[in-house]
């Protein structure tokens, strides 16, 4: 399943809620900001991978500013 989220508004809470429902019985999610396959446990705990959290668009843009 692919879900496209606009970056015009902060939808972090809604994305986390949706992922929690979708992965209630397992699975992983990827986002546009890292190549890491995120588990629900990692998403809920706020785990970092290469300095980014799941759906970490703000941190991604901060890290990649020129």
Backbone bond lengths (Angstrom), bond angles and torsions (degrees), N, CA, C in turn:
res aa  C-N    CA-C-N  psi(-1)  N-CA   C-N-CA  omega(-1)  CA-C   N-CA-C  phi
1 X - - - 1.428 - - 1.525 107.36 -
2 X 1.295 116.45 139.05 1.466 121.41 175.76 1.509 108.23 -121.11
3 X 1.323 115.71 133.70 1.461 121.56 178.17 1.516 107.34 -124.27
4 X 1.315 117.07 122.79 1.457 121.62 178.71 1.519 109.27 -96.41
5 X 1.326 115.53 127.55 1.462 122.27 -178.55 1.517 108.27 -117.46
6 X 1.302 116.38 130.00 1.458 120.95 177.00 1.520 109.53 -72.28
7 X 1.309 116.58 141.34 1.470 120.59 177.97 1.522 111.28 -88.77
8 X 1.324 117.62 5.76 1.467 120.27 -179.11 1.519 112.70 -72.00
9 X 1.320 116.64 -26.71 1.461 120.07 177.35 1.526 108.43 -130.75
10 X 1.299 116.49 157.20 1.466 121.02 178.57 1.521 108.45 -81.48
11 X 1.328 115.72 108.21 1.456 120.73 178.64 1.515 112.40 -108.32
12 X 1.336 116.34 22.57 1.464 120.84 -174.62 1.522 112.21 -55.42
13 X 1.317 117.95 -48.90 1.468 121.16 -178.98 1.525 110.56 -59.49
14 X 1.319 117.14 -45.98 1.456 120.89 -178.50 1.527 111.62 -66.16
15 X 1.321 117.58 -38.97 1.466 120.99 178.34 1.525 109.88 -63.62
16 X 1.326 117.05 -43.65 1.467 120.47 179.36 1.526 110.89 -64.17
17 X 1.317 117.44 -40.03 1.467 120.32 178.96 1.525 110.96 -64.43
18 X 1.316 116.64 -42.81 1.458 120.72 179.71 1.526 111.44 -64.89
19 X 1.319 117.08 -44.96 1.467 120.79 179.36 1.523 110.23 -61.88
20 X 1.319 116.69 -39.85 1.465 119.48 179.44 1.527 110.99 -61.40
21 X 1.319 117.31 -40.83 1.469 120.16 177.86 1.529 111.67 -68.53
22 X 1.328 116.54 -43.46 1.460 120.13 -177.33 1.525 112.93 -66.82
23 X 1.328 117.14 -33.99 1.456 121.01 -175.02 1.526 112.76 -107.09
24 X 1.300 116.04 25.50 1.460 121.07 178.15 1.529 111.44 -55.58
25 X 1.316 116.78 -33.00 1.468 121.13 -177.52 1.525 112.14 -112.73
26 X 1.326 117.24 21.07 1.459 121.11 176.67 1.515 112.47 115.52
27 X 1.301 113.99 169.69 1.455 120.79 178.97 1.516 110.48 122.22
28 X 1.308 115.94 176.39 1.452 122.28 177.54 1.523 108.94 -136.60
29 X 1.321 114.86 161.45 1.464 121.57 178.55 1.518 108.94 -129.37
30 X 1.312 115.90 147.63 1.456 121.05 172.33 1.522 107.36 -120.12
31 X 1.313 115.41 160.27 1.460 119.57 176.50 1.526 108.99 -132.91
32 X 1.308 116.67 177.88 1.470 121.12 -178.53 1.516 113.15 -79.65
33 X 1.310 117.77 -1.28 1.461 120.67 -170.67 1.523 113.57 -107.06
34 X 1.312 117.93 -12.03 1.462 121.31 175.71 1.517 108.33 -152.80
35 X 1.293 116.90 162.51 1.457 120.78 176.83 1.510 112.43 -93.35
36 X 1.325 116.26 7.40 1.465 121.91 -175.25 1.529 111.12 -78.10
37 X 1.348 118.19 133.15 1.465 120.71 172.24 1.534 109.17 -82.39
38 X 1.309 117.09 109.29 1.471 123.16 -173.51 1.516 111.17 -85.95
39 X 1.328 115.76 130.48 1.471 120.36 172.36 1.521 108.71 -86.30
40 X 1.303 116.11 162.18 1.461 119.98 178.21 1.524 110.52 -60.26
41 X 1.320 117.10 -40.05 1.467 120.68 179.29 1.534 110.72 -60.15
42 X 1.330 117.26 -43.48 1.465 120.47 178.43 1.530 111.33 -63.92
43 X 1.319 116.34 -42.24 1.468 120.41 -179.43 1.520 110.03 -63.41
44 X 1.330 116.85 -48.21 1.465 120.88 -177.90 1.526 112.77 -65.33
45 X 1.333 116.85 -33.50 1.466 119.53 -177.44 1.525 112.83 -84.61
46 X 1.342 116.58 -10.07 1.462 119.29 -178.23 1.516 112.92 76.44
47 X 1.333 116.51 26.67 1.468 121.66 -178.89 1.528 110.67 -56.90
48 X 1.330 114.80 150.33 1.457 121.51 178.41 1.520 110.51 -106.21
49 X 1.316 116.15 144.41 1.451 123.02 171.19 1.519 106.48 -136.20
50 X 1.325 116.44 116.83 1.473 121.76 -175.68 1.529 111.55 54.21
51 X 1.323 116.07 37.33 1.463 120.83 176.92 1.516 115.31 81.73
52 X 1.330 117.06 6.26 1.467 120.67 -178.08 1.522 111.30 -122.96
53 X 1.314 115.50 147.24 1.455 122.77 170.35 1.527 108.24 -96.49
54 X 1.320 117.02 166.47 1.464 120.61 174.71 1.522 109.51 -56.61
55 X 1.322 116.43 135.53 1.466 123.82 179.53 1.531 110.50 57.04
56 X 1.330 115.58 37.26 1.464 121.52 -176.87 1.516 112.57 -86.98
57 X 1.320 116.53 59.35 1.457 120.55 -174.27 1.519 112.84 -64.28
58 X 1.320 118.22 -36.30 1.471 119.55 179.71 1.524 111.07 -66.36
59 X 1.332 117.29 -48.39 1.461 121.47 179.71 1.527 110.41 -63.99
60 X 1.330 116.93 -38.29 1.455 120.73 178.84 1.526 110.45 -58.84
61 X 1.327 115.89 -47.26 1.467 119.83 -179.06 1.526 111.54 -68.14
62 X 1.316 117.23 -34.41 1.454 120.66 176.37 1.531 110.94 -65.72
63 X 1.326 117.35 -43.23 1.460 122.21 -179.08 1.529 112.44 -69.54
64 X 1.326 116.94 -25.62 1.462 121.29 -174.98 1.520 113.84 -108.92
65 X 1.314 116.92 19.62 1.466 120.36 175.36 1.509 109.45 -70.91
66 X 1.292 114.94 143.40 1.480 118.98 178.31 1.493 109.60 -101.38
